Amino acid sequence: MVKKEQSTSPELAALREVIVAANALPVLFVGSGMSRRYIGSPDWDGLLEQFASLTNRAISFYRGRADGDRPKIASLIAEKFYDIWFNSDEYAESRESYEAEVEKEADPLKFEIAKSISGLPYIDDPEVKRELEALSRVRAHAIVTTNYDTVFDDNFPDLEVFVGQQDVLFATTQTIGEIYKIHGSVTDPKSMVLTSEDYAEYWERNPYLIAKLLTMLVEHPVMFLGYSLGDAHINRMLSNLIACLTPEQIDVLNDRLIFVRRPEHGETGALARSSMTVGQHTLSIREFVCTDYQALYGTLGELPQQFPVKLLRQLRESVYELTFSAEPSGRVHVLPMDDDANPDEIEVVVGIGTLERLGERGYRAFTRADLCRDMLAGAKDHNPNRLLHDLLPRLFRSAKFVPIYYPLLATGRIGTDNNVTDTEGLPANARALISGTTKLRPYRMLGLAERRAQTFRELLAEDRMVALDFGLVCSYEVEDVVALRDFLTTAIGDAESVETMAAKLSCKYDRLVYGPDFEGDRKEMYKALGVDSSWIAKCQRH
């Protein structure tokens, strides 16, 4: 718990006043300094030096060749490392996992960087633990990060995660209750922005990213954590942002940018005006010298908030879907919270209530969590046409991990070999999940070979989070599939949304029961699960 005197210190009180005056929760812009603090990850120079050593060359060799250009250094290391990765016994396990995915010269280097970062544990320090506990309670509108790791994913499980600039650009984001990992993530190594080629593509598309997030960045305080005022990447991003703004909006932006940094040379905590030059503009930003991050997070966790951002995101998504897909028909009912009316007899468009389960309007309110629950229960009452043309396009518009074999079975698109027979008309994200382009990959990469040899029951006996993560790659017998079904049923419960890790594991269950992944006796599995095998046989395309 944050001490009262910490949370009410003059500089924190002043910071709170600035944020509250904006009448909006802050957007957090998170840089590598935060990762160094919580998992001890190297900065960019340290990362390049670490992986240069794997090529038997000092970093100075590559630095000279690249004239100090970091992305170019990464490209040179990737070029040298490519042959080493494919020929050295040291990387045999990695090749087993990723060789089929290699498409570009830099991919092997990215696989190993992802493996290294994902294997970093949280720093075992009481102060760090207290900070992380306070961090998890921070009230933020959204989070933008250039970090590859999952520190903020882990500590904000209710926020929807979008990986890579392309994911942000082409998914239907709600710009609230979301994490935008614009430089990629260890969960999808090939998404990581690392080399000069990656950065060329990144900066080419960056103005479009800024345009998509423009309203969010202008209407909310933007708090930079883990960056310096002189950070070249932030400077260039702000330059792209300013290019989209009117002079009046730039004046507003002056009051909205807050850079948080640690004290230097005996400095004390303070909130003061500073300036930074961005292109032809000099911005009058605020600089917060933070001596106590736990107290800072405590203050951010006490900001006024009428509704949780998770709920607001769900409401915005629902209204979006209503606007773009619903025809103006039916009735709108306004009811008090304690009304005795039968909710099954009411169609609710906007409000609190229950829609018809599987009618036209019911499918418009059906969520990924609902589909997961039906899959786990083996529900057989779905309307194939609505599944295919209404539900799947909507769910895959804003998510990559949605059960796909179960709904395709109900629509007659699964063959007797349990593979998909027809992908025509399916959303791009659905096709990527079926083809394997979107991988069901654990967050943690270390020890994958050992985890593959374990059963799900063994993982579950070890730890719930271990099962949640490595259940994607472990071994499954009939009893393990039953244990997975029971585990997911409890994990999802009656929640309105599914966390990403549980969604990925639900996709694994989907592949085991309704797709091609289970290698044991399917009849025994269906019997143990209570799944109607005759319904499956009837639905399969012969």
N, C-alpha and C positions, 0 to 999 in steps of 0.2 A: 504494500500500500504506500502511496506517495505521501510524504509528510506534509502537513498543512503549511508549514513555513516555507517548504520548497515550492509548492504549487502557487503560493501567493507572493513570491519574491517580486520585487519591482519590475524586473525585466520580463518575467513570465506574465505578470499582470498586464504589462504594456502589450506584449505579444498577443495575449488573449483578446485584448480590446481591439487590436487591429483586425484580427480574424473575425470577431463577432460583428464589427462594423460593416464588414463586407456582406453580412447576412447570408453566408454560404460556407459550407465546410471546405477545408483546404484540399487541393490536389497535391499529393506527395510526389516529388520527382526524385528518385532514389539512385544514387551512384555507388561506385565501388568502395568508397570509404565505409559504408555501412556493412558491406560483406566482410571487409577486413576486420571490422570490430567484432562481428558475431561468429564467423567461422574461420577467421585467419586466412582468408584467400588472398593471393598475391594481387598487386596492382598490375596494370597492363605490362609495364616493363618487367616486373618480376615473373609474370606468366611467360613472356617471350624468352626470358633468360632460362627459365626452367625447361622449356621444350627445345630450346636451341641445344642444350646440353645432351639431349637424346640423339642428336645428329653428330655428336663428337666434334662440334664446333663451338667456340665461345660466341657469346652474343655480340661481341665487338666485331666479329667477322661479318655478320649479317647487317649490323648497324652501319658499318662502312659501305657495304655494297648498296644499301638502301638510302644512303645519305640521311640516316636518322628517321626516315619515314616509317612509323610503326606498322601500319597496314602492309607496306611493302616488305618489311622485315618478316611479318607473319607469312606472306606469300612465299618468300625465299625459304623459310623454314619448312613450310608445307611441301614445297617442291623436293627438298632434300629428304624429308621424312617419309615421303610416299613409298619409295623403294624399300626403305628400312622396315616400314610397317608390314609390307607384303612378304618380306623374306625372313625376318627375324623370328625365332621361336618365342621370344619374349612377348610377342603380340598374337600368339596362336589363339588364345581365348577370345581376344577382341575380333580377330578375323572370323572366328566361328559365329560370332554374334552379328557382325556388321558387314562382312565382305560383300554380300549380295546387295547392300545398299549404296556402295561406293559409286558415285556418279561424277565427282569432280576431284581434282588433285588435292584439294584442301580437306576432303572429307575424313581421311584417316587421322589427320592432326586434330580435327574437331572432335572425333570420337574419343580420342585420348584425353583431350582437355576436359570434355564433359565427364568422363570417367573420374578424372582427378578431382574436379570441383565437387561432383556429387558425393564423393567419398569423404569430404571434409566434415568432421563433426562440429557441433556447436562448441564454442570455447567453454570449458568447465570452470566457470568463475562465478561466485555468488552475485557479484554486481551485474554481470552479463545476464544471468538468469532473471534477476529482478527487472532489468531493462526490457527483456523480451516479454515478460509477463505484462508489463505496462504497455509495451508496443502493441500487443495483441488486442488491447482495449481502445486504441486510438480511433477516433472518429474521423474518417477521411472520405471525401466524395469519390475519389478514385486514386489509383497509383500508376505512375509511369516510371519504368526503370530500364536502364541500359545494362543491368547486371544479368549474368547468365544463371546464377544460382537460384535456389528456391526458398531463400530465407523469408521473403515477404509472402510468397505463396503459402508457406507453412503457417505463418502467423496471422494470415487473413484468409482462413479457409472458406468464409462465406462469400468472398469476392470471386467473380468469374474471371478466369485467366485467358488472355489472348497472347499467343506466342508468335513473335516475328512481326515485322512491319506489314507483310502481306496479309497475315491473319487479321490484323487490325483494319486494314484497308477494305478487305472484301467480305468480312463477316458483318452481320447486323449487330453492331454494338449499341449499347444504350447510354454510353458515356456516364454511367453512374454505377457504383458497386462493382467495378472491374479493375483488373490489373493488366496493363499493357507492357509486355516485355519486348520492347521495340528492337533490341539487339539479339533476340532469340533466347533460347533456354537450353540448359543441359538435358531437359526432358526430350528435346528434339535437336540433337547436335548439329544437324545440317542447317538449321535455322540461324545458327550463331553468326553474327557479323564480325568477321575477324581479319580477312585479307583485303588487299587493295581492290580486288575484284568485288568483294562483298560490299565494301564501302562505296564504290562507284555506283552500284545498283541502289544501295541504301539512300545516298544523297539525291539520286535521280528521282526517287519516289518520295523523299521526305516532305516536299511542299504539299503533296496530296495528303500525307499523314497529318500535317499541321492543319490543313483545311478541314479535315474530318473532326479533329479534336478542338477546333478553334473556339467554339462557344464555351466549352468546358474550361479552357485555359484563360479565357478573358473574363468569365463571370465568377471565377473562384480564386481565392488566394492560392498561389502556387509556391509551395515550400520545397526548397532544394536541400536534400540531405545527402551527405557523402560526396559533394562536389566542391570545387573551389571556384571563386569568382573568375579566375582566368581559364577555366576549362574550355578548350577550343570547341568541343562538341556542343556544349550548352550555348556558347556564343553563336555558333552557326545555326542552331535550331531556333534561337531567339530572333536571329536575323530573318529567317524564313517566316517566323510568326509576325514580326513587325511589318514585313512586306504585304501582309494581308489586312493590316489595320489602318483605320483612319487616324488622324492626329488626336481626335478626342479619345479614341480607344487606347492609344499609346499612353495618354495621360492617366487613364484608369489603370493601365498595366503597371505604371510606376508605383502605384499603391498596393499592388497585388503580389509582387515578387519578393520572396523572403529567402535569403541564403542563410543556412544554419552551419556554423563551423565551430571547431574547438578553440579554446583560448590559446594564445601564444605569448611567451615571454611574460608570464605573470599577470596576464589580463584577467579581469573579472567578468562575470556575466553582464551582458548589455544588449540592448536593442537600439541600433543607431542607423541613420541614413548613410548610404554609401553610393557609389556610382560605378557603372560599367559601360564601356563603349561597345555598341553593337552596330557594326556597319557605319552608317552616317549618323547614328543616333547615340546619345548618351542617356542611359536610363538611370533614374534616381531610385535605386532599389533599397530595400531594408536588409541589414545584416544582423543576424542574431548570434551573439557569442554565447555558446551553451556550455556551462560548466557541469550540468547534471542532466543527462538524457532521460533518466527515469522520471525526473520532475517535468521535463518537457513533454514526454509522452503522457504523463498524468494530466497535464493541462489540456493536451489535445484530446484526451479521453473524456474530458468533462465539458467539451464544447456543447452548446445547446443543439439539440437534434430532436425534431418532432417524430420522425420515423426512422427506423434502421435503413441504411442504404440498400441492404439486401432486399427488403420489402419494396422500396421505391423502384429498384431495378425491375423487380418482377411486375409491379404495376405498370411501369412504363412499357415493358415488353408486351404485356397483355393489351394495353391500349393501342400500341403500335399494330399488333396483329388484328385487333378489332377494326382499326381504321382502314387497313389495307386489304382485309379479306371478308369482312362481314357485310352482307347486304342489309339495308335498313328494313328490318322486319321484326316481328315478335313484340314482347312487352318489356317495359322497364319497371321494376318493383322497388320501391323505397320502403325499407322496413327498419324498425328499431331493433337494437341488438337482442332484446329479450322477447321478440315477437314469437308467438306460438305457432305460426304458420308452418306447414309441412314444406321443408326445403326441397323435397323431391318434386314438388308441383310448381316450382318457381324457376324461371329462366332468368339468371342475373347477368346483365351485360357489364355493368360497372358497379361494384359494391361487394358485400360480403354475403356469400350464399353458395348454393350448389347448382350447377348446370346439369342438364340431361347428360348422362354418362357418355353415351356413344352416338348421340344424334349429331346433326350438323354443327350445332353450337357447342355440343359437348366436346367434339374433337378440337374446336378452336381454343378450348380452355385446358385441353389435355397437356400435361407437362412431361418432361423427360423422366421425372420421378414416377409419374403415373404409369408410363410405359414400362419402366423397370419393375414396378410392383406387379403389373400384369404378366410380364415375362416370367418372373419368379413364381407366380401363382399358376402359370400355364393357362391363363384366361383364353377362352375360345370364341368369345362373342363379338369380335371386332368386325367392322365393316371394311372389307378389303379395299374398296374404292376410296373410302375416306382415309384409310391408312396411307395408301400410296400417293394420293393427290393432295391431301390436306395436311396430315400430321407429319409425315417424314420431311417434306420440304420446309415446313416451319421449324421443326426441331433442329434439323441440320443447318439451318441458316445461321444460327448463332452458337453452334456447338459441334465439335469434331467427334466426341465420344458418346454415341447413342446406340443402343441395341439395334441391330439391323437384320440379323438372320431371323429372329422371331417374327417381326412384322412381314418380312418377305415370304416366310413360310405361309403365313395367313393369306397372302395374296397370290400364292401358287408359283412363286419364283425360286423355290428351292427344289433341287432334284433329289433323286433317291440316294445319291452319293453325298448329300448334305451340303453341296456347293450351290452358289447362286447361279441360276440359269439365264438370267436376263437383268441387265442393269440399265436398260433404256429408260430415260426419263427420271432417273434418280439424281438427287443433288450431288454436286461435286464432292462434298465432304463424305457422303455415304459411299460413293464409288472409291474414294481414297481409303476408307476404312476396310472395304471388302478386298481391294487389291493388295493391301498391306503397305501402301504408300504412307498412310497414317499408322504408326506403330503403336502397339500396346506394350510400352516399354516402362520398366520401373524408373522411379526418380533416382534411386541409388544404383550405381553401376558396379561397385566392388563386390567380388565374390559371387558373380552370376552363375558360374559353373556349379558351385556348391549348392546354390539355391535351386537350380534346375533339378538337382538330384533329390531334393526334399519334397515331401508331399504337403498339400495345403494344411492338413491336420497338424503336421509337425511345425509348420510356420505359425499356425494359430496358437499352438501350445507355447511357443517361444514368446510371441508378443503380437498384439492386435495390429500395430502399425507395420510390423514386418510382414504379416499376412496380407494387409491391405496393399502393400507395395509389391512384394515378390510373388504374390498370388498370380501375377500376370505371366510368370515364367516357370512356375514349379510343376511338379508331376501330379497327375490326377488319376485316382482310382474312383470307383463308384462312390465310396464313402466320403471321398474328398469333395466330390461335386455336391453331395448332400450337405456337407459342412459349409461349403461355399454359399449354397442357397440360403441356409439358415443365417449365416454371417451377414450376407447382404440384406436379407429381410429385416434383421435387427438394425443394421447400420443405416438403412434408408428410412425405415419406420414409416411414419405418416408425414414426413417432411415435404414441403412444397418444392424443394430443389435438392439436387444431388451434388455433393462435392465432387471435384474432378477425379480424385483417386478412386472414389466409390463408383463413379460413372465408368471409368476405365475397367475396373474389375467386373462391373456388370456386363460390359462388352465381352470380357473373357468368358463369363458364364454363358452368355448368348452364343458364343462360338462353340463352347463345349456341348451344350444341350441341343441347340437348334442348327448349329453349323458343323464344320468338319473337324474340329480340334480333338474330340474325345476318341481315344484309341482303344478303349476297352469294349465290353459288352454293352451295347446301347440298350438292348431290351432290359437288362438288369438295371441300368441307370434310370430308364424311364419308370420302371416299377418302383425303385427306391425313392424316386422323386414324386411319385404319384402323378406323373405326366401321362396323358391319354395318348398312347402310342398309335391307336387307330386313327385319331384325329391327325396326327403327324403324317401317317401314311396316306391319308385321304388328301391332305394339302399338298404333298410332294408331287412335283411334275414327273410323270413317268414317260 
